[in-house]
Amino acid sequence: MKYAHEVLIRPIVTEKSMIARETHNQFFFRVNPDATKLDIANAVEKAFSVKVVDVQTVNVMGKKKRRGRIVGKKADWKKAIVRLAAGDSIKYFEGA
């Protein structure tokens, strides 16, 4: 992985992520399933000019969905929880 836009797909903005941002300085992103923790840390540092302290990843399994007799499955995806150094923040999450 080379560029930040290849690694970071989109931010995850939920009630849980907002509480983690305020209390633990953690930010949630949907990332490329092939991205490593080092790729994610480098992408966040380049894209937002911040210092990453820790990266945790979760492989989220897609849910099964039904439409009558047809059973389908939503895509699996990867979530990254990025903790920043004290004093750093990402302006995107603050509405700027």
MARGUVO-767013 format. One record per residue (C-alpha): x, y, z; residue number from 1; residue in three letters. Coordinates in Angstrom, 1 decimal, decimal comma, padded with zeros to 4 digits, m for minus. Layout:
<recs>
- X; Y; Z; NUM; Ala
...
</recs>
This chain:
<recs>
- 000,0; 000,0; 000,0; 1; Met
- 001,4; 003,3; m001,0; 2; Lys
- m001,1; 006,2; m000,8; 3; Tyr
- m003,4; 007,2; 002,1; 4; Ala
- m006,5; 007,1; m000,2; 5; His
- m005,8; 003,4; m001,0; 6; Glu
- m005,7; 002,5; 002,7; 7; Val
- m008,4; 004,7; 004,3; 8; Leu
- m011,8; 004,2; 002,8; 9; Ile
- m013,9; 006,4; 005,1; 10; Arg
- m014,3; 007,5; 008,7; 11; Pro
- m016,8; 005,8; 010,9; 12; Ile
- m018,9; 008,4; 012,8; 13; Val
- m021,2; 006,8; 015,4; 14; Thr
- m022,1; 007,5; 019,0; 15; Glu
- m019,6; 005,0; 020,2; 16; Lys
- m016,8; 006,5; 018,1; 17; Ser
- m017,6; 010,0; 019,3; 18; Met
- m017,3; 008,9; 022,9; 19; Ile
- m014,0; 007,2; 022,2; 20; Ala
- m012,7; 010,3; 020,5; 21; Arg
- m013,5; 012,5; 023,5; 22; Glu
- m012,4; 010,2; 026,2; 23; Thr
- m009,4; 008,2; 024,7; 24; His
- m008,4; 010,3; 021,6; 25; Asn
- m009,3; 007,4; 019,3; 26; Gln
- m010,6; 007,7; 015,8; 27; Phe
- m012,4; 004,9; 013,8; 28; Phe
- m011,9; 004,3; 010,1; 29; Phe
- m013,1; 001,8; 007,5; 30; Arg
- m009,9; 000,6; 005,8; 31; Val
- m008,8; m001,7; 003,0; 32; Asn
- m008,9; m005,3; 004,1; 33; Pro
- m005,4; m005,9; 002,9; 34; Asp
- m003,9; m003,0; 004,9; 35; Ala
- m001,6; m003,7; 007,8; 36; Thr
- m001,4; m001,8; 011,0; 37; Lys
- 001,8; m000,1; 009,8; 38; Leu
- 000,1; 000,9; 006,5; 39; Asp
- m002,9; 002,4; 008,5; 40; Ile
- m000,6; 004,3; 010,9; 41; Ala
- 001,4; 005,8; 008,0; 42; Asn
- m001,7; 006,7; 006,0; 43; Ala
- m003,3; 008,6; 009,0; 44; Val
- m000,1; 010,4; 009,8; 45; Glu
- 000,3; 011,5; 006,1; 46; Lys
- m003,3; 012,4; 005,5; 47; Ala
- m004,0; 014,4; 008,7; 48; Phe
- m000,5; 015,5; 010,0; 49; Ser
- m000,8; 013,8; 013,4; 50; Val
- 001,3; 011,4; 015,5; 51; Lys
- m000,3; 007,9; 015,8; 52; Val
- 000,4; 006,0; 019,1; 53; Val
- m001,5; 002,8; 018,5; 54; Asp
- m003,6; 001,0; 015,9; 55; Val
- m006,1; m001,8; 016,6; 56; Gln
- m007,9; m003,6; 013,8; 57; Thr
- m011,1; m005,6; 013,6; 58; Val
- m012,3; m007,8; 010,7; 59; Asn
- m016,0; m007,3; 010,7; 60; Val
- m018,0; m010,2; 009,2; 61; Met
- m020,8; m009,3; 006,8; 62; Gly
- m024,4; m010,1; 007,9; 63; Lys
- m026,6; m012,6; 006,1; 64; Lys
- m029,7; m011,0; 004,5; 65; Lys
- m032,8; m012,6; 003,1; 66; Arg
- m035,2; m011,5; 000,4; 67; Arg
- m037,8; m014,3; 000,3; 68; Gly
- m036,1; m017,5; m000,6; 69; Arg
- m032,9; m015,8; m001,7; 70; Ile
- m030,2; m015,7; 000,9; 71; Val
- m027,4; m013,2; 000,4; 72; Gly
- m024,5; m011,9; 002,4; 73; Lys
- m023,1; m008,4; 002,9; 74; Lys
- m019,4; m007,9; 002,3; 75; Ala
- m016,8; m008,4; 005,0; 76; Asp
- m014,8; m005,3; 005,9; 77; Trp
- m012,0; m004,1; 008,1; 78; Lys
- m012,2; m001,5; 010,9; 79; Lys
- m009,3; 000,4; 012,3; 80; Ala
- m009,2; 002,1; 015,7; 81; Ile
- m006,4; 004,7; 015,7; 82; Val
- m005,2; 006,3; 018,9; 83; Arg
- m003,4; 009,6; 018,5; 84; Leu
- m000,7; 011,3; 020,7; 85; Ala
- m001,9; 013,6; 023,5; 86; Ala
- m002,8; 017,0; 022,0; 87; Gly
- m003,3; 015,8; 018,5; 88; Asp
- m006,7; 015,8; 016,8; 89; Ser
- m008,2; 015,4; 013,4; 90; Ile
- m010,1; 018,4; 012,3; 91; Lys
- m012,4; 016,4; 009,9; 92; Tyr
- m014,2; 014,9; 013,0; 93; Phe
- m014,7; 018,3; 014,5; 94; Glu
- m016,7; 019,5; 011,6; 95; Gly
- m013,9; 021,7; 010,1; 96; Ala
</recs>
